[in-house]
Amino acid sequence: MIAVENLRFDYPGTRALDGISFQLMAGSVTALVGPNGAGKTTLLRCLAALDTPHGGRILIDGIDVNNQPRIAHQRLGFLPDHFGLYGDLSARRCLLYAGASHGLTGDALVARVAEVARQVGLADKLEATAGSLSRGQRQRLALAQTILHRPKVLLLDEPASGLDPEARSSLAELMRALAAEGMTLLVSSHILAELEEYCSGMLVLSHGRILEHRAAVRAPSPINATEPDLRIRRCLRIALALPFDSQSVLERCATVPDRLEAIALDGNTLTASTMASDAELPQLLRTLLDLELPVCGFGVVARSMQQHYLAAVRDARAP
């Protein structure tokens, strides 16, 4: 859905984007993270066809953003950090104006305004002026304007900035709902713990370059599952009962190459990485037991998005 190839952007005396390339699949929700000045906002503005890069190419749903910006605008929505609302207009008129600017008219526009207002929790605030709304309500109104025309791609720059915990929780629920509808989201934020609630991948940017792109690929869902698993590389910690022959343990684990990698043994604790999904973990444990390994503990070691981010930044700074 989003393809970026060798993108470059310069400010006077500064290269903000230094030849970055990446792809985001349709329906993915990616966290765009990095320190202040990393180039995150510049990247979002280039994707939104608001700034023209000095090199490279951007495709949104197959449309070249630089060559056909108006067509690209039909397929995307962009919520900047400092969004603008007409404070003297009612929320309904703000939405009607936003919809009309995207070509919606008549009954279809009126119905879509009511639908989006319900979706963002502003159905009872449509007659209130935008200037009278709370910070969280204005944020939701701005987001409603952004998704009114049903974009395939949604770009969000610090959407939770200035929101209280309850408003942030509501925003996270809305992000999950939009992703469930098949929308592709790229969300820039410094609040990594909240991004972790709904993002399926992470793009780490620093000094205009990509340090890491961890994309989670959806695995086949188990029968009767309500939500698909996310297939990502995770760390397994396996406790082994004593006594055991360490060399034999490692040799037997090596016979499971499709499920266990980077195997290490420290005392009676076996550590390995795996691409197995949650639904596949029971079978992996059964395989280890069938190999007659003395397993007495088995579990995934969770590593937060913040830990991944800090590790990527630390590795980039290492000599």
N, C-alpha and C positions, 0 to 999 in steps of 0.2 A: 504493500500500500504506500509506503514511503521509501524512496531510494535516493540516497545522497552519494554523489561521486566527486571526490577530490575538491571539496568545497573550500573556497578561500574568500576571506573578507578582511579588508584593511581599513583601519582608522589612521589618521595622520600619525606616523611614527610608531604604529602598533599593528601587529597582525592578530586580529581577533579570532579568526578561524584559519587553521593552517593545514589545508589539504585533507579534511576529514571525509571519511566514507563509511556508510552503514546502511542497513536495510531494516525496516520494521514490517512485520507481517500484518495482514488484515486481522482486526480483532484483538491485537495485542495492546497491552497497557504498559508503557515504558516510563520509568523514572529517569528524568534528566537531572543529574546531580553534579556538583562541582563547587569549588570555592568561588567567592565573589571575584568577578572579572575573568571567569573561565571562558566566557563566550556563549553562555546558555541563552541569554535573551537575544543576542545577535543571531544565533542559530534559529531560534523560533521565528524571529522577524523575517529571516530569509526564507524559511519554509512557508511562511504566510504570505509571501510575495509582497512584503512591505519594504524590504531592503533588497537591493540588487547586489549579489555577490560579485567579486572581482575575478572569479574563476570557478570552474566546476559546474555541476548540473544537479538539479533537484527534480524528481518526478513524484507527483502525488496522484495515485491511482492511474499511472501511466501518462499523466499530463505534465509537460515541461512547464514548470512554474515561471521561469524567466520569459519564455516565448508566449505563453498563453495564461497570463495572470488572472484574467477575469474568469476564465473557465475553471482555473484552479480554485478560485474563491468560492465557486459553487459547491465544491467538494470538501471544503474545510471550514472550520470555525476556529477563531483565535481569541483567547481571553488574556489580554496583557496584564501585567502587574498593576499598572495604574489605569484601570478601565474608566471610561467616561459614561455618565448617564445624564439625561436631561432632567435636572432636579425638579423643575416646575411641571413636568408632565406626569400624568398618572402612570402606574406600572403598565396598565393596559395599553396606553398610547405609546409608551416606549417599545412594547413588544409589537404593536401594529406597525410602527415605523420601521423597526428592524426587519420584520417580515416583508413589508412592501419593498424595502431596499434590495431584497433577494428575489423579487419577482412574484411573491405570493399575493393573491388578490381575493376579494369577495368572501364567500362563505368558507372557502378553504382556509383563508388566513384567519378568520374569526375562530374557527374550530381549532386550528393549530395553536393559537394563542391560549385558548382555554386548556388545551391538552398539556402544553408545556408548563403553564402556571401550576397545574396540579402536580406535574412531575417534580418541580422544584419546591413545592410546598408554599406557593404564593397565591393560591386560588382565592383566599380571603383578603388579599392585599391589592387586588387589581385596581381598585379605585383610589388607593393612597398614592400621593405623589412620591416620586423616587427619592426626593430630598428628605422626606419624613421617615423613610425606612431605616432600620438599624443597619450596622455595618454588615452583618451576616445576611440580612435580607437583600441589601443592595448587591452583595456578591452573587446571591442566587439569581437576582434579576438580570445581572450582567451575563451570567452563564446561560440563562434562559434565552437571551437575545442571541447568544453564540450558537445554540443548538436548534434554533427555531426552524431553520431551513433543512434540517436533517443532514448535517454534514457527515461524510464518511470518516473524516479525520478531525480530531479535536486537539488543539494546541493550547496548553494552559501554563501561564507563567506565574508562579507563586500563588496558586488559587486559595490557599489556606492562610495567607498572610493577614494578621490582624483579627482573626476569628477566635471566638471563645471555644472551649473544648466541645460544647454541645453542637455548635455550628460546624466545627471541624468533623465531628462524627457524622452529621447529616450530609456534609459534602462527600465524605468517603462512601457513604451508602449510595449517593447519586452517581459517583464515579463507577461503582460496581454495576449499577443498573444500566448505565450507558454502554459499558463494556459488554454486558450481557446481550444488548441489542445489536452487537456486532461493530460498534464504533471503534476506531483505532485511536488511542490516546497517547500523547506525549506530554508528560507533566513535569515541570521544573519546580523544585521545592527544596528547602533546607530541612524540612521536617521528615526525616527518613523513616521514623517509626510509623508515621501515618501512611506514607507511600507504600510501606510494606504490606498494609492491609489490603490493597487492591492492585498493586503493580505486579506484573508477571515478568518483568525484565528491568535491567538497569543499564544506563548509558552514562559513564563517568567521563566528564570533560574537564580538562585543566590546561590553561595557557593555549587555548584554541585547538587542542589535540585530544583525541580519544585515548584515555588510559585503559579503559575496559568496557566491553559490551557483553553483559551477561543476559542473554535472551532465553527465557523459559519457553520450551516447546510443549504444547499440549499433548499429553499421552492419550491413547485410547481409553475411554471411560469404561469401568467395570459395569456389568449388567445391573440395571436398576439404580445406578449411581445418579444423584441429583446434580453433582458438579464434576467436571473432569479433573483428573489429577494434573499436576504440573510436573513435567519431567525436567529436573535440573540435577546438576552434579552436587551430591551431598556427601557428608562425612559420616561413616558408620563407626561406632565403637562397640566392640564385641569382647565381652569378658569370658575368659576361659578358665575352667576348673583345673586345678593342679592334681596330680602331676601330668605333664604332657611333654612330648618331644617337639621342641620349637621348630626344628628343621622340617619335620613331618607336617606340622601345621601349615607352614608357609607353602610347602609343595602341594598340599591338598587344596589350599585356597587358590593357588595359581591355576587350578583346573576349572575355575569359574571365571574366565576372562571377560565374558559378556556382562558380568554383574559386579565384579570386584576389581579395582585397580589401585595402584599405589599402596600396596599392602605393607604394613610395618607392624612389628611385634615388640612391645616394651613390657617386660615382666609378663603378667598374665593378661594384658590388654592388647587386643588386636585392633588396629586402626586401618580403615580402607575407605576409598572413595567409591561411590556407586552412582549409576544413572537410573537405578530401579525406582519406579514410582511407588507411592504408598500402597497401591493395590498389589504390587509385585513383591513387597518386602516379606510377607509371610512365606511365599514360595522360596525366596532366597534363604530364609532361615531354615526351611525344611531341607534345602539342598546342603547346607552346611552340616546339619545333623545327619543327613544320609552319608556324608563323607566321614562320619564318626568323629567329628571334632567335638571336644568337651566344652560346648557352649553353655554358659550359665547366665549370660546377660547379653542383650542385643538391643540396640537403639540408635536412632539418628541423632547426631550432634548438631543442634540448630546453630546456624551462623546468621546473624541479622544482616540486613541491608547496610546498616551503618558500619558493621565490622568489615564487610566486603569493600565498602567505599574507603574506609580508612586504610585498609591493606593495600588497595590499588594506589592511593596517594602516597603511602609510605614507600612502596616499591618503586614508584616513579622518581622519588627524591633520592633513592639509594644511589651511591656512586657506582 
